Amino acid sequence: MTTTIEIDDDLAERMEAHLEADESLAELVEELVNVYEAEGAFLQEGYSE
């Protein structure tokens, strides 16, 4: 099953700035979800709960 999401242009531009060579936005989103599932939260450098 394929799900389509819509994001605004500003967010797309911000996300595209983080893409590696030949990486798609879908691949970046998948990577972010994998990190979230593995860690339980998105981590930021210097951030602690």
C-alpha positions as CSV (number, residue, x, y, z in Angstrom):
1,M,0.0,0.0,0.0
2,T,1.3,3.4,-0.9
3,T,0.4,6.5,1.1
4,T,0.8,10.0,-0.2
5,I,1.6,12.9,2.0
6,E,1.7,16.6,1.1
7,I,4.3,19.0,2.6
8,D,4.6,22.6,1.9
9,D,7.4,24.0,-0.3
10,D,9.4,25.5,2.6
11,L,9.5,22.1,4.4
12,A,10.5,20.4,1.2
13,E,13.3,22.8,0.6
14,R,14.6,22.3,4.2
15,M,14.4,18.5,3.8
16,E,16.2,18.6,0.4
17,A,19.1,20.4,2.1
18,H,19.7,17.3,4.1
19,L,19.6,14.8,1.2
20,E,22.7,12.8,0.4
21,A,23.7,12.3,-3.2
22,D,21.0,10.5,-5.2
23,E,18.7,10.2,-2.1
24,S,15.0,10.9,-2.5
25,L,12.7,12.7,0.0
26,A,10.9,9.4,0.5
27,E,14.2,7.7,1.5
28,L,15.0,10.5,3.9
29,V,11.6,10.2,5.5
30,E,12.1,6.4,5.8
31,E,15.5,7.0,7.5
32,L,14.0,9.5,10.0
33,V,11.2,7.1,10.9
34,N,13.7,4.2,11.4
35,V,15.7,6.4,13.7
36,Y,12.6,7.4,15.6
37,E,11.5,3.8,16.0
38,A,15.0,2.7,17.1
39,E,15.6,5.5,19.6
40,G,12.0,6.3,20.6
41,A,12.5,10.0,19.8
42,F,14.4,12.2,17.5
43,L,17.7,13.3,19.0
44,Q,19.4,16.6,18.7
45,E,23.0,17.2,19.5
46,G,23.2,18.7,22.9
47,Y,19.6,17.9,23.8
48,S,18.8,15.8,26.8
49,E,15.5,15.0,28.6
